[in-house]
Amino acid sequence: MYDPCLGQQDVGVVEFSGEADHVHALLELHSSVMPAKLINSIKTVTSRRIRKDDGDAIKSKRWRDRFWPGPYCLLSVGDDTTTDIIRRYIENQAKPS
């Protein structure tokens, strides 16, 4: 799968949702994909897109001079039961605004 936010990496979006100040994504990664680099790529590309499209509107919502704060939470799941629980959790979150 190719998506500009994900780069040309072997990554699938299983589920996606979020709230006004954060997002939830359940991604399926090939073992060769380094999660920290993927998150950095997603944050970089989305920040550039949002600044380009809505730069003035988001100035008050940025973390200092950055759109995304540095920290993030990354969890890894390994079996279908856990994946199903995470998928249901994400489905029950509000959509990003």
C-alpha positions in Angstrom: 0.0 0.0 0.0 1.3 3.5 -0.8 0.1 6.6 1.0 2.1 9.8 1.1 1.8 9.9 4.9 3.1 6.4 5.2 5.8 6.7 2.6 6.7 3.8 0.4 6.8 1.4 3.3 5.0 -1.9 3.6 2.3 -0.5 5.9 -1.5 -1.1 6.0 -4.0 1.0 7.8 -6.3 -1.4 9.7 -8.3 1.2 11.6 -8.1 5.0 12.1 -10.0 7.5 14.3 -9.3 10.1 16.9 -10.3 13.3 18.6 -9.6 17.0 18.2 -6.2 16.8 19.8 -4.9 13.3 18.9 -5.4 10.3 16.6 -5.6 6.6 17.0 -4.3 4.3 14.3 -4.0 0.6 14.1 -1.4 -0.2 11.5 -0.1 -3.4 10.1 3.7 -3.2 9.5 6.2 -5.5 7.8 8.9 -6.5 10.2 11.4 -4.4 8.2 9.6 -1.2 9.0 11.0 0.7 12.0 8.1 2.0 14.0 9.9 5.2 15.3 10.8 6.2 11.7 7.3 5.5 10.5 5.8 7.7 13.2 8.3 10.5 12.5 7.4 10.3 8.8 3.7 10.4 9.5 4.1 13.4 11.8 6.3 15.2 9.3 4.1 14.7 6.3 0.8 15.5 8.1 2.3 18.6 9.7 3.5 19.9 6.4 0.1 19.2 4.7 -1.9 20.9 7.5 0.3 23.9 7.7 0.1 24.3 3.9 -3.7 23.9 3.8 -4.7 25.5 7.1 -1.6 27.4 8.4 -3.4 30.4 9.9 -6.2 28.4 11.5 -3.9 26.1 13.4 -1.4 28.6 14.8 -3.1 28.6 18.2 -3.2 24.8 18.4 0.5 24.1 17.7 2.9 22.8 20.3 5.2 25.8 20.5 6.5 26.1 16.9 5.6 22.5 16.1 2.3 21.0 15.1 2.9 17.7 16.8 4.4 17.4 20.2 7.5 15.1 20.5 6.0 12.3 22.6 3.7 9.6 21.2 2.4 6.3 22.4 3.1 3.2 20.3 1.8 -0.2 21.3 2.5 -3.4 19.6 0.0 -6.3 19.4 0.8 -9.8 18.4 -2.4 -11.9 18.3 -5.9 -11.6 16.9 -7.6 -11.2 20.3 -5.5 -8.1 21.2 -5.8 -6.7 17.7 -9.6 -7.1 17.9 -9.7 -5.3 21.2 -7.6 -2.4 19.9 -9.7 -2.2 16.7 -12.9 -1.9 18.7 -11.4 0.7 21.0 -10.4 2.8 18.0 -13.8 2.4 16.3 -15.5 3.8 19.5 -13.5 7.0 19.5 -14.8 10.2 18.1 -13.7 11.1 14.5 -10.9 13.6 14.2 -12.1 17.2 13.8 
